[in-house]
Amino acid sequence: MPPAQLMDLIASHLFGYSTSYPEVYNTVIFQVRLPRILLGMMVGASLSISGAAFQGVFRNPLVSPYILGLSSGAAFGAALSLAFLPGVSIQYAAFFFSLLAVGTTYFMATSHKSTPTVSLVLAGVIVSAVFDSLLAIIQIAVNEKALQSIVYWIMGSLGTASWSKIYSAFPLFALGCTAMLLLRWRLNVLALGDEEARSVGLNPEVYKLIFIIAASLAASSAVAVAGIIGLVGLIVPHMLRMIFGPDHRTLMPLALTFGGSFMVLVDNFARAGMGFEVPVGVITTLVGAPFFAYLLRKVRSGGWE
């Protein structure tokens, strides 16, 4: 479809005048392509801004939104719904168990009204391992058709994008992202350390909890509708930090916009770059793994500090 006709068709929907294009154009653009683009932007923005927030809270550039067991909990919830709870929405089950995993991690790591970063990371590893084991049990117990659906969901894909998924995920996405954007300057203080934060009158435990909840809400809403899309929350925030600097007042809005754009571009390649559609989570992992190895070597030399 020529660009001029495409713009005319979109304008006809925006301004309410009629056009003579075939109905299939409306179906393809407004029921297939547009929901997928918007969902990709929302998922990429959620994961990227959540990754930037977690990296600031944990003071570590190698942290991603999945560090607290969120992805493992979501995968277990989705598998449970697909295998044994056909009447329960996959999105709701994934969202519920992702938040349950994060809450369990935070509860395990908190003692004496303090939540050390190392304890959070270790608790996240434990919770992830538990949910991964439960997921393995489900995969062994189900039939081949259900197993195929579970594996495809875990890979992460935007192929099932729809307006209903956008409507269900947007409120939590907007709530989490708005909270992080409004409080983003406090991440600059938290990144200095707990003692420095207390010295300027900021309660680090309260704001850590706020950012963990907000980032988990945004990332959980993305995982629930698109599956586990790996390393986006690691790659984009760190690239932006390297280019634009570590100031979270600038970094957080950039993570929101660049993350959405990155996801749409990667999804276009996953959909049209080969003769068949590849789950977008596979592409992001193939791109992110070498970059992660590069970051690992760079951080060992103290580059991020």
Secondary structure, DSSP 8 states (H G I E B T S, - for coil): --HHHHHHHHHHHHH-------HHHHHIIIIIIHHHHHHHHHHHHHHHHHHHHHHHHHT-TT--TTTTSHHHHHHHHHHHHHHH-TTS-HHHHHHHHHHHHHHHHHHHH-BTTB--HHHHHHHHHHHHHHHHHHHHHHHHHS-HHHHHHHHHHHH--STT--HHHHHHHHHHHHHHHHHHHHTHHHHHHHTT-HHHHHHTT--HHHHHHHHHHHHHHHHHHHHHHH---TTHHHHHHHHHHHHH-S-HHHHHHHHHHHHHHHHHHHHHHHHHSSSS---HHHHHHHHHHHHHHHHHHHHHTT---
